[in-house]
Amino acid sequence: MDAINILMIGGKRCGKTTVLASMCNEIGKALAGTGMQLMVKNEQTHNDLQRAISNIKQKIELFNKPLTRVEVDDNPTSAQKTYSFALRLNDGGKEVPFQITDIPGEWLTDTHQAQVKNLVHASQVIMIAIDTPYLFAKMMTDKGYGIYHEEYNKPMEIANFFKNSLSTEDLMGRLILFVPIKCERYYHLTHTPELNAFGRDYMLELVNAIGDGYRELLHYLKSTPQLVTSCTMAITPILSAGGIDFVHFKTDAATGKVISLYQEAEFMKDYDKGYSPKFCEQPMIYALTYIMARSLQNTPTASGIKGLYQSVNPKELSYAYEVLRKKIKKGTGTYSEDGFLVLQDYMKIL
């Protein structure tokens, strides 16, 4: 394999495309000083990402009105989307193809499972997008996660696919990122004294909810010897839009549909209002840091990553890795930093 491939999975209509657009929009700033550039390689990718950014900016303007309703879109997405980039190290250096593939959530349980398996086999990084309000709101104290989590984030379907449709060989040597999206409300509650009289760390509580909500998958990845020693895992939350907060769910009396209510965040500084995503570059920083580290190892277990090592000067790659690694936001052990936590890193890469 001579390309970098990232696969994003998650429940249907959880906002993966918007997240990808924000991630790609922010990563350029994070690459400053590394000598690396991530460039869009075709017009379709450029147009798709710009359209997603434009759409979220338009929606944010609506949230100036308190308790703006957003209905759940129950229409399934039928096709995968592939976003094509090129990673270049230093001006004039060889470009390494870089692809991010977003698949419909339904593919994990329908006739596309073989296709998803092929995508996993071709990818070095798997991102599991988590719709945070569904995970966290209306918490069930006996389960440790929200009442809508199982229906919309599909944790059991994801766990069953990993356990039953993939072999350990399919997963060995992969970076698996749990990416909670739409975390604005819980981040703002944690960091706004006017809203947090008791000093709760909602982002830490989010980490605990992921542990409970994805218990089956985490247990499998942490208890299978071949995966414990070869898979790296982390939680990397992001504020997808920045200036808006989820408030609560309610059920529409006429249609029976679940409705999300959003509004502009309270007590927010003027420069944080509107479209102001936060931490969106972090999943990409984790991915690139991991891939570069495995490339520098150049060992047989770095399957599918050697192509990058062969494409660039090892000294330049090592320098870029050290610079980028310092930009990782992370917590370790039982300590999380704003919800960022390395769950498994046997090879001490991150």
Backbone hydrogen bonds in HBPLUS format (Angstrom, degrees):
<---DONOR---> <-ACCEPTOR-->    atom                        ^
c    i                          cat <-CA-CA->   ^        H-A-AA   ^      H-
h    n   atom  resd res      DA  || num        DHA   H-A  angle D-A-AA Bond
n    s   type  num  typ     dist DA aas  dist angle  dist       angle   num
A0004-ILE N   A0097-PRO O   2.83 MM  93  6.17 167.6  1.85 157.8 156.2     1
A0099-GLN N   A0004-ILE O   2.81 MM  95  6.20 164.4  1.83 159.9 163.8     2
A0124-GLN N   A0005-ASN O   3.08 MM 119  5.96 149.5  2.17 148.6 151.8     3
A0006-ILE N   A0099-GLN O   2.87 MM  93  6.27 153.5  1.94 154.0 162.9     4
A0101-THR N   A0006-ILE O   2.83 MM  95  6.25 163.5  1.86 165.8 170.7     5
A0007-LEU N   A0125-VAL O   2.95 MM 118  6.33 167.0  1.97 158.1 160.3     6
A0127-MET N   A0007-LEU O   2.77 MM 120  6.13 167.4  1.79 161.9 166.4     7
A0008-MET N   A0101-THR O   2.83 MM  93  6.10 166.7  1.85 172.3 171.0     8
A0103-ILE N   A0008-MET O   3.43 MM  95  6.70 167.3  2.45 176.6 173.1     9
A0009-ILE N   A0127-MET O   2.86 MM 118  6.25 162.8  1.89 169.1 175.0    10
A0129-ALA N   A0009-ILE O   2.77 MM 120  6.10 160.7  1.81 173.1 167.2    11
A0019-VAL N   A0015-GLY O   3.13 MM   4  6.35 158.0  2.18 150.7 157.2    12
A0020-LEU N   A0016-LYS O   2.88 MM   4  6.14 161.4  1.92 154.1 158.8    13
A0021-ALA N   A0017-THR O   2.98 MM   4  6.22 156.9  2.04 147.6 153.9    14
A0022-SER N   A0018-THR O   3.01 MM   4  6.29 159.4  2.05 148.4 153.4    15
A0023-MET N   A0019-VAL O   2.80 MM   4  6.03 159.9  1.84 155.0 161.3    16
A0024-CYS N   A0020-LEU O   2.92 MM   4  6.08 168.8  1.93 153.3 155.5    17
A0025-ASN N   A0021-ALA O   2.92 MM   4  5.99 141.9  2.07 139.9 151.1    18
A0026-GLU N   A0022-SER O   3.04 MM   4  6.14 138.1  2.23 142.9 151.9    19
A0026-GLU N   A0023-MET O   3.25 MM   3  5.35 132.6  2.49  96.3 108.1    20
A0027-ILE N   A0023-MET O   3.04 MM   4  6.07 139.7  2.21 149.3 159.3    21
A0029-LYS N   A0026-GLU O   3.24 MM   3  5.91 136.0  2.44 116.3 124.5    22
A0030-ALA N   A0027-ILE O   3.02 MM   3  5.09 114.6  2.46  97.7 113.8    23
A0031-LEU N   A0027-ILE O   3.05 MM   4  6.33 138.1  2.23 151.4 163.0    24
A0032-ALA N   A0029-LYS O   3.25 MM   3  5.57 161.6  2.29 107.4 113.0    25
A0034-THR N   A0031-LEU O   3.01 MM   3  5.52 162.5  2.04 138.4 139.7    26
A0090-ASN N   A0035-GLY O   2.46 MM  55  4.77 165.5  1.48 163.5 158.4    27
A0037-GLN N   A0088-ARG O   2.80 MM  51  5.18 143.1  1.94 147.3 157.7    28
A0088-ARG N   A0037-GLN O   2.86 MM  51  5.18 165.1  1.88 153.0 158.1    29
A0039-MET N   A0086-ALA O   2.90 MM  47  5.22 168.8  1.91 153.6 155.8    30
A0086-ALA N   A0039-MET O   2.79 MM  47  5.22 133.2  2.00 140.6 154.6    31
A0041-LYS N   A0084-SER O   3.04 MM  43  5.58 171.0  2.05 136.6 133.6    32
A0046-HIS N   A0042-ASN O   3.23 MM   4  6.54 166.5  2.25 151.3 155.1    33
A0047-ASN N   A0043-GLU O   2.86 MM   4  6.05 166.1  1.88 154.3 157.8    34
A0048-ASP N   A0044-GLN O   2.87 MM   4  6.03 163.1  1.90 152.3 157.1    35
A0049-LEU N   A0045-THR O   3.04 MM   4  6.15 167.6  2.06 155.0 157.7    36
A0050-GLN N   A0046-HIS O   3.01 MM   4  6.14 162.5  2.04 150.6 156.0    37
A0051-ARG N   A0047-ASN O   2.91 MM   4  5.96 154.0  1.98 145.9 153.3    38
A0052-ALA N   A0048-ASP O   3.05 MM   4  6.26 154.2  2.12 143.0 149.7    39
A0053-ILE N   A0049-LEU O   3.04 MM   4  6.31 160.3  2.08 149.8 154.5    40
A0054-SER N   A0050-GLN O   2.92 MM   4  6.07 161.3  1.96 147.1 152.7    41
A0055-ASN N   A0051-ARG O   2.89 MM   4  6.08 155.6  1.95 147.3 153.9    42
A0056-ILE N   A0052-ALA O   3.11 MM   4  6.36 161.7  2.15 148.9 152.6    43
A0057-LYS N   A0053-ILE O   3.07 MM   4  6.25 155.4  2.13 148.6 155.5    44
A0058-GLN N   A0054-SER O   3.03 MM   4  6.26 153.7  2.10 146.9 153.7    45
A0059-LYS N   A0055-ASN O   3.00 MM   4  6.28 154.3  2.07 146.8 154.0    46
A0060-ILE N   A0056-ILE O   2.97 MM   4  6.15 154.2  2.04 145.6 152.1    47
A0061-GLU N   A0057-LYS O   3.37 MM   4  6.66 146.9  2.49 141.1 147.7    48
A0062-LEU N   A0059-LYS O   2.89 MM   3  5.28 133.6  2.11 106.2 119.1    49
A0063-PHE N   A0060-ILE O   2.98 MM   3  5.18 136.2  2.18 101.8 114.1    50
A0065-LYS N   A0062-LEU O   3.36 MM   3  6.29 167.9  2.37 120.1 122.4    51
A0264-GLU N   A0063-PHE O   3.00 MM 201  5.63 126.7  2.30 156.1 143.0    52
A0068-THR N   A0262-TYR O   2.74 MM 194  5.20 144.0  1.87 169.0 160.8    53
A0262-TYR N   A0068-THR O   2.85 MM 194  5.20 164.4  1.88 146.8 150.0    54
A0070-VAL N   A0260-SER O   2.65 MM 190  4.99 145.1  1.76 152.5 162.0    55
A0260-SER N   A0070-VAL O   2.80 MM 190  4.99 172.6  1.80 154.7 152.1    56
A0081-LYS N   A0102-ASP O   2.85 MM  21  5.14 162.1  1.88 150.4 156.6    57
A0102-ASP N   A0081-LYS O   2.78 MM  21  5.14 167.3  1.80 158.8 162.8    58
A0083-TYR N   A0100-ILE O   2.81 MM  17  5.17 170.6  1.82 155.3 158.0    59
A0100-ILE N   A0083-TYR O   3.01 MM  17  5.17 157.3  2.07 144.1 151.5    60
A0085-PHE N   A0098-PHE O   2.72 MM  13  4.88 152.6  1.79 162.1 167.5    61
A0098-PHE N   A0085-PHE O   3.03 MM  13  4.88 160.3  2.07 130.0 124.8    62
A0087-LEU N   A0096-VAL O   2.83 MM   9  5.03 169.8  1.84 146.2 148.4    63
A0096-VAL N   A0087-LEU O   2.79 MM   9  5.03 165.6  1.81 143.8 148.4    64
A0093-GLY N   A0090-ASN O   2.99 MM   3  5.43 159.1  2.03 134.3 135.4    65
A0107-TRP N   A0104-PRO O   3.08 MM   3  5.68 158.2  2.12 117.8 123.8    66
A0109-THR N   A0106-GLU O   3.13 MM   3  5.87 163.7  2.16 121.0 125.7    67
A0115-GLN N   A0112-HIS O   2.95 MM   3  5.21 119.5  2.32 105.1 120.7    68
A0116-VAL N   A0112-HIS O   2.98 MM   4  6.32 154.4  2.04 156.6 164.8    69
A0117-LYS N   A0113-GLN O   2.91 MM   4  6.17 155.2  1.97 148.4 155.4    70
A0118-ASN N   A0114-ALA O   3.10 MM   4  6.40 152.1  2.18 142.5 149.0    71
A0119-LEU N   A0115-GLN O   3.07 MM   4  6.39 148.3  2.17 141.9 150.7    72
A0119-LEU N   A0116-VAL O   3.04 MM   3  4.95 115.2  2.48  92.2 108.4    73
A0120-VAL N   A0116-VAL O   2.87 MM   4  6.21 155.9  1.93 155.2 161.5    74
A0121-HIS N   A0117-LYS O   2.95 MM   4  6.19 160.5  1.99 149.0 154.4    75
A0122-ALA N   A0118-ASN O   3.07 MM   4  6.28 139.2  2.24 138.1 148.4    76
A0122-ALA N   A0119-LEU O   3.18 MM   3  5.09 125.2  2.49  91.6 105.5    77
A0123-SER N   A0120-VAL O   3.09 MM   3  5.14 152.8  2.16 103.4 111.9    78
A0175-LEU N   A0124-GLN O   3.07 MM  51  6.47 163.3  2.10 154.8 159.6    79
A0126-ILE N   A0175-LEU O   2.86 MM  49  6.27 162.8  1.88 165.0 170.6    80
A0177-LEU N   A0126-ILE O   2.85 MM  51  6.25 162.0  1.89 158.9 165.1    81
A0128-ILE N   A0177-LEU O   2.76 MM  49  6.08 170.5  1.76 173.6 176.9    82
A0179-VAL N   A0128-ILE O   2.85 MM  51  5.77 170.3  1.86 145.2 148.4    83
A0130-ILE N   A0179-VAL O   2.95 MM  49  5.81 160.7  1.99 136.5 133.4    84
A0181-ILE N   A0130-ILE O   2.79 MM  51  5.87 170.1  1.80 162.4 162.5    85
A0135-LEU N   A0131-ASP O   3.13 MM   4  6.42 146.7  2.25 146.1 156.1    86
A0132-THR N   A0181-ILE O   3.17 MM  49  5.72 157.3  2.22 147.6 154.5    87
A0135-LEU N   A0132-THR O   2.98 MM   3  4.92 117.8  2.38  96.6 113.0    88
A0136-PHE N   A0132-THR O   2.83 MM   4  5.88 156.6  1.89 162.7 168.8    89
A0137-ALA N   A0133-PRO O   2.86 MM   4  5.22 159.3  1.90 137.0 143.6    90
A0146-GLY N   A0135-LEU O   2.63 MM  11  4.97 160.7  1.66 135.0 136.6    91
A0147-ILE N   A0138-LYS O   3.19 MM   9  5.95 138.1  2.37 131.7 138.2    92
A0140-MET N   A0145-TYR O   2.87 MM   5  5.62 165.4  1.89 132.0 135.4    93
A0143-LYS N   A0140-MET O   2.97 MM   3  5.45 145.2  2.09 112.9 123.0    94
A0144-GLY N   A0140-MET O   2.71 MM   4  5.69 160.2  1.75 170.1 176.4    95
A0149-HIS N   A0146-GLY O   3.31 MM   3  5.45 157.2  2.37 104.8 111.4    96
A0152-TYR N   A0148-TYR O   3.03 MM   4  6.13 164.3  2.06 162.4 166.3    97
A0153-ASN N   A0149-HIS O   2.84 MM   4  5.31 152.6  1.91 141.9 151.2    98
A0158-ILE N   A0154-LYS O   3.07 MM   4  6.30 156.6  2.13 151.5 157.9    99
A0159-ALA N   A0155-PRO O   2.91 MM   4  6.10 163.2  1.94 146.2 151.3   100
A0160-ASN N   A0156-MET O   2.81 MM   4  5.94 163.4  1.84 149.8 154.5   101
A0161-PHE N   A0157-GLU O   3.01 MM   4  6.14 151.3  2.10 139.3 146.9   102
A0162-PHE N   A0158-ILE O   3.01 MM   4  6.29 165.0  2.03 154.6 158.0   103
A0163-LYS N   A0159-ALA O   2.92 MM   4  6.09 161.2  1.95 152.5 158.0   104
A0164-ASN N   A0160-ASN O   2.76 MM   4  5.59 159.3  1.80 146.9 152.9   105
A0165-SER N   A0161-PHE O   2.93 MM   4  4.97 147.1  2.04 125.1 135.0   106
A0170-ASP N   A0167-SER O   3.04 MM   3  5.17 128.3  2.31  98.4 111.7   107
A0171-LEU N   A0168-THR O   3.07 MM   3  5.26 134.5  2.29 100.0 112.1   108
A0172-MET N   A0168-THR O   2.89 MM   4  6.02 136.2  2.09 151.4 164.2   109
A0174-ARG N   A0171-LEU O   3.23 MM   3  5.76 135.2  2.45 147.4 142.2   110
A0232-THR N   A0174-ARG O   3.09 MM  58  6.51 159.3  2.13 150.7 157.3   111
A0176-ILE N   A0232-THR O   2.83 MM  56  6.23 165.5  1.85 166.6 170.3   112
A0234-ALA N   A0176-ILE O   3.25 MM  58  6.80 147.5  2.36 152.1 157.4   113
A0178-PHE N   A0234-ALA O   2.93 MM  56  6.29 167.6  1.94 161.6 165.2   114
A0236-THR N   A0178-PHE O   2.92 MM  58  6.25 162.0  1.96 157.4 162.4   115
A0238-ILE N   A0180-PRO O   2.98 MM  58  6.33 157.5  2.03 174.1 178.2   116
A0183-CYS N   A0238-ILE O   3.37 MM  55  6.08 158.9  2.41 145.9 148.0   117
A0187-TYR N   A0183-CYS O   3.05 MM   4  6.17 157.8  2.10 163.3 170.3   118
A0188-HIS N   A0184-GLU O   2.85 MM   4  5.98 170.6  1.86 162.1 164.8   119
A0189-LEU N   A0185-ARG O   2.94 MM   4  6.09 156.3  1.99 143.5 150.5   120
A0190-THR N   A0186-TYR O   3.19 MM   4  6.19 155.1  2.25 132.6 138.8   121
A0191-HIS N   A0187-TYR O   3.08 MM   4  6.30 152.1  2.16 148.4 155.6   122
A0192-THR N   A0188-HIS O   2.92 MM   4  5.70 109.8  2.43 147.1 158.7   123
A0195-LEU N   A0192-THR O   2.88 MM   3  5.54 152.8  1.95 121.8 130.0   124
A0196-ASN N   A0193-PRO O   3.14 MM   3  4.91 153.6  2.22  98.9 107.0   125
A0199-GLY N   A0196-ASN O   3.15 MM   3  5.41 166.4  2.17 111.7 115.7   126
A0204-LEU N   A0201-ASP O   3.19 MM   3  5.43 127.8  2.48 100.7 113.2   127
A0205-GLU N   A0201-ASP O   3.09 MM   4  6.46 155.1  2.16 146.7 154.2   128
A0206-LEU N   A0202-TYR O   2.86 MM   4  6.12 137.5  2.04 137.7 149.5   129
A0207-VAL N   A0203-MET O   3.19 MM   4  6.50 148.5  2.29 136.4 143.1   130
A0208-ASN N   A0204-LEU O   3.09 MM   4  6.50 156.2  2.15 148.4 154.3   131
A0209-ALA N   A0205-GLU O   2.92 MM   4  6.20 147.6  2.02 142.8 152.0   132
A0210-ILE N   A0206-LEU O   2.99 MM   4  6.31 148.2  2.09 148.8 156.8   133
A0211-GLY N   A0207-VAL O   3.04 MM   4  6.39 154.1  2.11 146.4 153.6   134
A0212-ASP N   A0208-ASN O   3.03 MM   4  6.38 147.5  2.14 144.6 152.8   135
A0213-GLY N   A0209-ALA O   2.65 MM   4  5.70 162.4  1.68 149.5 156.0   136
A0214-TYR N   A0210-ILE O   2.90 MM   4  5.67 144.7  2.02 144.4 149.1   137
A0215-ARG N   A0212-ASP O   3.43 MM   3  5.00 155.2  2.49 106.8 102.7   138
A0218-LEU N   A0214-TYR O   2.93 MM   4  6.09 172.3  1.94 164.8 167.4   139
A0219-HIS N   A0215-ARG O   2.87 MM   4  5.91 159.3  1.91 150.1 156.1   140
A0220-TYR N   A0216-GLU O   3.12 MM   4  6.30 157.8  2.17 143.9 149.6   141
A0221-LEU N   A0217-LEU O   2.99 MM   4  6.26 163.7  2.02 154.3 158.3   142
A0222-LYS N   A0218-LEU O   2.87 MM   4  5.92 143.9  2.00 146.1 155.9   143
A0223-SER N   A0219-HIS O   2.95 MM   4  5.80 122.2  2.29 140.9 152.5   144
A0227-LEU N   A0224-THR O   2.84 MM   3  5.42 133.9  2.05 120.2 133.2   145
A0228-VAL N   A0224-THR O   2.94 MM   4  6.09 152.2  2.02 154.9 162.5   146
A0229-THR N   A0225-PRO O   3.32 MM   4  6.47 158.3  2.37 151.1 153.8   147
A0230-SER N   A0227-LEU O   3.28 MM   3  5.05 148.9  2.38  93.7 102.8   148
A0231-CYS N   A0227-LEU O   2.78 MM   4  5.10 160.0  1.82 140.3 143.3   149
A0233-MET N   A0344-GLN O   2.81 MM 111  4.91 156.4  1.86 135.7 142.5   150
A0343-LEU N   A0233-MET O   2.84 MM 110  5.22 139.8  2.00 122.6 133.7   151
A0344-GLN N   A0233-MET O   3.18 MM 111  4.91 159.4  2.23 134.3 129.8   152
A0235-ILE N   A0341-LEU O   2.77 MM 106  5.18 155.8  1.83 147.6 156.0   153
A0341-LEU N   A0235-ILE O   3.22 MM 106  5.18 155.0  2.28 132.8 138.9   154
A0239-LEU N   A0278-LYS O   2.91 MM  39  4.94 179.1  1.91 157.5 157.6   155
A0278-LYS N   A0239-LEU O   3.10 MM  39  4.94 152.8  2.18 129.2 137.7   156
A0276-SER N   A0241-ALA O   2.67 MM  35  5.72 144.0  1.80 158.9 162.6   157
A0243-GLY N   A0274-GLY O   3.15 MM  31  4.81 124.1  2.48 162.8 170.1   158
A0265-ALA N   A0243-GLY O   3.40 MM  22  6.03 161.7  2.43 123.6 127.4   159
A0245-ASP N   A0263-GLN O   2.73 MM  18  5.49 166.5  1.75 163.6 167.6   160
A0263-GLN N   A0245-ASP O   2.99 MM  18  5.49 147.0  2.10 145.4 155.9   161
A0247-VAL N   A0261-LEU O   2.69 MM  14  5.47 156.3  1.75 172.6 165.0   162
A0261-LEU N   A0248-HIS O   2.99 MM  13  5.55 149.5  2.08 156.1 165.9   163
A0250-LYS N   A0259-ILE O   2.95 MM   9  5.33 145.0  2.08 146.0 155.5   164
A0259-ILE N   A0250-LYS O   2.72 MM   9  5.33 163.9  1.75 167.8 173.5   165
A0252-ASP N   A0257-LYS O   2.86 MM   5  5.43 166.5  1.88 163.2 161.9   166
A0256-GLY N   A0252-ASP O   2.76 MM   4  5.05 148.1  1.86 142.2 150.3   167
A0272-ASP N   A0269-LYS O   2.98 MM   3  5.41 153.4  2.05 112.3 120.8   168
A0273-LYS N   A0270-ASP O   3.20 MM   3  5.37 160.9  2.24 106.2 112.1   169
A0282-GLN N   A0279-PHE O   3.02 MM   3  5.43 151.6  2.11 111.9 120.3   170
A0285-ILE N   A0281-GLU O   2.92 MM   4  6.20 149.2  2.02 150.5 160.6   171
A0285-ILE N   A0282-GLN O   3.04 MM   3  4.88 113.9  2.49  93.7 110.3   172
A0286-TYR N   A0282-GLN O   2.85 MM   4  6.10 167.0  1.86 163.9 166.0   173
A0287-ALA N   A0283-PRO O   2.97 MM   4  6.16 159.3  2.01 141.2 147.2   174
A0288-LEU N   A0284-MET O   2.89 MM   4  6.07 171.2  1.90 152.9 154.8   175
A0289-THR N   A0285-ILE O   2.88 MM   4  5.91 163.4  1.91 151.3 156.7   176
A0290-TYR N   A0286-TYR O   2.93 MM   4  6.03 162.5  1.96 150.2 155.1   177
A0291-ILE N   A0287-ALA O   2.97 MM   4  6.16 167.2  1.98 151.8 155.4   178
A0292-MET N   A0288-LEU O   2.90 MM   4  6.01 163.2  1.93 150.3 155.0   179
A0293-ALA N   A0289-THR O   2.96 MM   4  6.08 159.7  2.00 146.6 152.6   180
A0294-ARG N   A0290-TYR O   2.96 MM   4  6.22 165.4  1.98 155.5 159.0   181
A0295-SER N   A0291-ILE O   2.94 MM   4  6.07 147.1  2.05 141.4 151.1   182
A0296-LEU N   A0292-MET O   2.91 MM   4  6.16 154.7  1.97 150.3 156.4   183
A0297-GLN N   A0293-ALA O   3.03 MM   4  6.34 141.6  2.19 143.2 153.7   184
A0298-ASN N   A0294-ARG O   3.23 MM   4  6.51 150.1  2.32 141.1 147.4   185
A0302-ALA N   A0299-THR O   2.93 MM   3  5.38 157.5  1.98 114.5 121.9   186
A0305-ILE N   A0302-ALA O   3.19 MM   3  5.72 156.9  2.24 139.2 137.6   187
A0308-LEU N   A0305-ILE O   3.23 MM   3  6.04 143.7  2.37 121.9 127.3   188
A0309-TYR N   A0306-LYS O   3.00 MM   3  5.09 111.4  2.48  99.3 115.7   189
A0310-GLN N   A0306-LYS O   3.01 MM   4  6.31 151.4  2.09 156.7 165.0   190
A0311-SER N   A0308-LEU O   3.06 MM   3  5.10 146.5  2.18 100.8 111.0   191
A0316-GLU N   A0313-ASN O   3.06 MM   3  5.32 117.5  2.46 105.0 119.9   192
A0317-LEU N   A0313-ASN O   2.94 MM   4  6.20 158.0  1.99 156.9 164.2   193
A0318-SER N   A0314-PRO O   2.84 MM   4  5.98 155.5  1.90 145.2 151.6   194
A0319-TYR N   A0315-LYS O   3.01 MM   4  6.22 157.2  2.07 144.4 150.0   195
A0320-ALA N   A0316-GLU O   2.98 MM   4  6.20 165.8  2.00 149.2 153.0   196
A0321-TYR N   A0317-LEU O   2.90 MM   4  6.07 154.7  1.96 147.1 154.5   197
A0322-GLU N   A0318-SER O   3.05 MM   4  6.29 160.8  2.09 148.6 152.6   198
A0323-VAL N   A0319-TYR O   3.05 MM   4  6.31 160.5  2.08 154.0 159.1   199
A0324-LEU N   A0320-ALA O   2.95 MM   4  6.06 167.4  1.96 151.3 155.2   200
A0325-ARG N   A0321-TYR O   2.83 MM   4  5.87 155.5  1.89 149.7 157.0   201
A0327-LYS N   A0324-LEU O   2.93 MM   3  5.30 151.5  2.01 109.7 118.9   202
A0328-ILE N   A0325-ARG O   3.21 MM   3  5.48 167.5  2.23 109.7 113.1   203
A0342-VAL N   A0331-GLY O   2.86 MM  11  6.09 165.1  1.88 159.7 158.4   204
A0335-TYR N   A0332-THR O   3.03 MM   3  5.54 150.7  2.12 139.1 138.0   205
A0337-GLU N   A0340-PHE O   3.11 MM   3  5.10 153.8  2.18 140.5 142.1   206
A0340-PHE N   A0337-GLU O   2.95 MM   3  5.10 165.9  1.97 113.3 116.6   207
A0348-LYS N   A0345-ASP O   2.98 MM   3  5.29 164.9  2.01 115.2 119.6   208
